[in-house]
């Protein structure tokens, strides 16, 4: 009998922000893009009472809850906390799948013989909350679908076990939208057919669902009946990291655009060093106002140094941006990543550069990813952003001749 555990960090981005500043507790919080084109990445339960949800435009969310505190968020900080949880899980569970930055599956099959899966999962959840301070929920059942749905029902910060044979009764009263892979469009199509509850699908022949929705219909029917034989995809270290920025207003301001991609490259390079990673492939992305998207990449010797990465990013941007059309989005991506640390070149690097990186990274690790940055990226920090009103000291701006 399989035992599949699904864990989900509750409102992860919001929880991390509250961990860093307890004065945010109990307040409606929105994390995401702060411009008019921004999207809500995470919403606290207090803001969800206004009808706000992740994926909603930030402009609409602000209208629905004007008193909400909007935080741009920090990918580096969230990655750091996610890695802490991942390391705890990797240490304790036999097979781990990391579905996203805040969502995990674990295969506990066979552990009942020695310990008890539910007891083990409960103690694991308690350890995560104790060591990280983050709320987390889990669902435990015989397959991934039922466990994921159970976690959703357990939230906030709780746990549920669905015993073998009780999968269908558990799912039956729930909205069909709670079945994984049923998105907004599929849900609307199902509603037009009079299907709103999982119980309705359970009572239908599988052939009927398949005739209307094809293979997707068959998948929905199986999941609605608590049948899911998909396996755990074992976790492996990520091979790429990226950052994108949708501009508040389409622009041809080359100086502004270069400032933004410098800032993104600097932040990604910090994440590389923080994770003891090196990259050998750099990609720059541009999306024009007509939504045509172009990318250009280059291979470089393995590195995590700003003074090697940023010039290459700017060079790729110069080569790519030839149309002089309005730009809507820019992005930077590092791939072909390996574990390791930069080896200083006798001719290209200086001890001063090494000390500079150590000092900057030390400040960032202590006070947050945006606490110190190069003067050349200063403008990017304020473009289309709204700062957290509870932030304390202003960031340190580091002027350096190689910036």
N, C-alpha and C positions, 0 to 999 in steps of 0.2 A: 504494500500500500504506500503510495507516494505521499510525502508531506512537504508541501511547498509554502514557504513563508514569503510574504510581501511586506516590505517596510516602506513607509513614506514619511519624510520629515514635514511636519505641519507648517504650512505657510512659511517655507524655508527662508526666503529672503527677508521677510518681515521679522521672523524669529531671530535671525542673525543681527539685524539692526537693533532690535530690542535688547539683545544680549550685550551689545556694545553701548547702548544708552537706555537705561531702565526707565527714563522719563517718557519713553514712547509707549510704555505698557498701558493698555486700555484705551488708546487713542486710535482713530481710523487712520490707517497707514496705506499708502500706495507706493509700490516700487516699480520703476520702469522709465521709459522715455518721457522726458519732461516737456518737450515741445508740443505744438499742436498736432504733430504727426506721430507723437509717441504712443506707445502701446503699454497697457498695464501688464507687467510681468508677474506681479504678486499683489494680492489684496488681503488685508487683515480681516478677521471675522467681523470686526466692528464696521468696516466699510462695506462688507458683503451684505449687510442688512439693508443697504440702500440700493441693492440690485447690481452692484459692481462685481465683475468677475475678470479673471485673467484673460488676456486677448482682446479686451475692450479698448477702444481708443481712449487715451488719457484725457483728451478734451471733453469727451462725453462723461467720463468718470468724475472729473472736476465739477461738471455741471450738476451731477446727481448728488455729489457730496462735497460742497464747497469748503467745508471745514477740514477735509482730509489733509494730512501732511504728506507731501509728495517727496520721495527720495529717489535720486537717480540710481543709487546702488553701486556696488563695486564688485565686479566679476572676480577679481583676485581674492578678495576677502571671502566670498561665497565658495570659491574653489578650495580655499584653505580649509574651511569648516567641513566641506563635503569630503575632502581627503581624510580628515580626522575620523569621520564616521566610517569611511571605506576601510581605513586601516584597522579599526576595531572589528569590523565584520570579517575582513580577510583573516584576521587572527583566530576567529572563533568558529566560523562556519566552513563546512567541507567544500561546498561549491557555491560561488557567489556570482550573480549577474548584476551589473550596474546599469539600470535602464535609463537613468538620467542623473543629473547632478544631485537630486534629492530623493531618488526612488531606487529600490533594490529588491531583488529576488534571491532567495537562498533555498537550496535543496537540502532538507533535513531528513530525507528518507533513510530509514534504518536506525535513527537515533532513539526511537521509542524503546528499543530493546535494552538500551543502556541507561537512558536518562529521562526521557519524556519530552517530546517535541514542544509541547505548549509551555512546559516549565522552563525549558531551555530558552525559548523565544522570549518569555516574560523577563527572565534574568538578563538576557541580552539587551532588551529594550531599556531596562532599568540602568544598565551599565552605560549605554549611550547617553541617556539623559543626565546621568550623574557626572560623566566625564566631559561632556560638551555643553551642558546646560540647555540643549535644544529639545523641544517636544517632538515626539515621534509616535506614530501609530503603526499597528500591524494587523494583518489578516492571515490566518493559517487554515489551509484546506488541502485537498488532494490535487489541485491544479492551479495554474497561474491566474486564470480568469476569475475564478471564485475568490481566490485570496485577494486579488486586486480590488474587486468589488467590496469584499468584506472590510478591507482597510478604509475605503471611502465611507462605509457605514460606521466604522469605529471612531472616526475623527469627531472632535479634536482630541488628540492625546489619549488614545485608548487602544484596546485590543479585542479581537474577536476570533474565535475558532469555530469553523464549520465542520462538523463531524462527517465522516463518510456516509453517504446515503441521504444527507439532509441538504444537498446542494440545490436541488430543484425547489423545495419548499422555501429555502432562504431567498432565492432569486425571484420567485413568482410575484410577490407584491410590489416589486421595485419598478421604477420607470425603465422602459426599454433603453433610454438614453444612457443608463448607467452601465450598459454592456460595453466593454472596450471595443473600439472600432466603429461604434455607432456615432457618427458625427452629426452636425446640425442638418446637413442636407438629407442624409439617410433618415434621421429622426422625423423630418418633415414629411418625407415620402411615406414612412410607416404610419404617421398620424393620418395622412390622407386615406390610408387603407383601414383606418379605425384601430390601429395597433399602437397602444400607448404603454401597456404593461407587459412585463416579461411573461406573465402567465398566459397571455393571448398567444404569443409565439410558441410556448410550450404545447399548446393545444392544437396547433396547426401542423399539417403534414409537411415534412421537410421539402417535398417536391414543390409545394406551393411557394415557399420562400425562394427556392432555387429558380423557379420559373420567372419570378418578378425581379429578383436582384442578382441572379446568376450565382457565381461562386461566393460572392459576398453574403448573399442570402443564406447559403448553406452554413457559412461560418457563424452568422448571427444565430441561426437555429441551434447549432451545436453548443455555442457558448451559453445561450439562454437556458439550455437543458443541463448546464453544468458539466459539459463534456469538453475537455481541452487536453490534448496529449502533447502540446508543445513543450520542448525541453528547455532547461536553463542554459543560457548562453554564457559560458564562463567568462568572468571579467578579465580584461587585459588592459594594460596601460594605454591611454589615448596616444595617438600618433600625430595629432594636430591641434592647434588652438587658433582662434580667430576673433576678430572684433570688427563690428560694422557700425556706422553712424548714418542715420537718415537725417539730412539737414532740415532745419526748421523752415527754410525757404531755398528753393533751387538756386544754385549759385555758379558763377564763373570766376569768382574771386580766388585766383590761384594761391595767393598768400594764405587765405583762410583755409583752403583745402589742404595745403601742405602742413599747416599748423595742426590740423586735425589728425592727419595720418601720422605725423611725427609723434603725437601724443599716444595714438593707438599702438604704434610700434614700440614706444618706450614702455608702455604698460605691459605689452605682451612679452617683451624681453625680460622685464622684472619677473613675470610669472614663470618664464623658462628657468631663470636662475633660482627662484624660490623652490621650484620643483626639481632642481638639479637635472635639467634637461638642456639639450642642444638642438638646434634646427639646422637643416641644410637646404631647405627649400622655402623661398619667400614668395608670396603671391599678393598682388594688389588688385583690387576690384573697384570698378566704377559703374554706377547705374545712372544713365542720363534721364532727363525729365520725361522722355518718351518711353521709359522703362527698358530700353535696350541696355543690356548688361555686358560688359567686357572685362576680361581678366588677363593679367600678364604675370608670368612667374620666372624666377631665376634660381639656379642652384649655386650655393656658396659653400665654402668650407664650414664644417660644424662650428657653431658659435652661439653665444647668448649675450654678446656684448652690444650695447647701444651704438657705440661708435662704428661698429661694423655693419649693423643691421639697418639703422636709420638712413644712411646714405644710399644703400641699395633700394630701400623702399621708395625714397624720393626719385631715384633714377628710374625705377619701374613706372612710377606715376608720370614722369615726364614723357616716357616712351608711349604710355597708354593714352594720355589725355591729349589727343591730337585734333579732335573735332571742334574744340572750343565751344561746345554746346553747354546748356545749363545742366548741372549735375545735381542729382537727387540724393545719391548715396555713395559713400566710399567705404572700403573695407581693406583689412590687412589680415593675412593668414600665414602662419608658420606650420610647415608639415615636415615629414620625414624626420621626426623627432627621435632622439636616442637619449639614454641616461648618460650623464657625465658633466664635467665642469670645464669651463674654458681654459685652455692652455695659453699662457701669455707668450706672444711673439717678441723676440728680443729686439726686432727692428720696428714693429708697428705699435706695440703697446708700451705703456709706461707704468711704473709703480703707482704714480699719481692716479691713473685711471682705475687701477685695481682698488686703491683705497677709496676713491670716489664711489664706485659701485657698492662696496661694502658698507660705506656710511649711509648712502641713500636707501639701500635695501634694509638696513637695520632700522632706520626711521620708519620706513613703510610697514615693516613687520610689527613694529611697536604701536604706531599711531594710525595705520590704515594706508591703503594703496595710493590715496590721493594726498597724502600729507606732505610730500616733497616731490618736486618735478623740475625739469629744466625750464629755464626762462623762455626758450624758443617754443615751448608748447603751452605757454600761459594762456593764450587766447582761446584754445580749445576747451579749457575747463569751464568757461562761462557761456559758450555758444549753445543756446537752447536748453540750458539747465536751470533747475531751481534747487538751491542748496537746502540741506536739512537745517531747520531753524535752531536745532539743539546742538549743532556742531560747536565745539569749543573754540580752541585757538585757530587762527587762520593758517593755511598751509605754508610751508617754507618754500620759497621760490629760489632755486639754485642757479645762479648765473655762473657759467663756466665757458671758457673760450672755445671748447670743442662742442658746445651745445648747439 
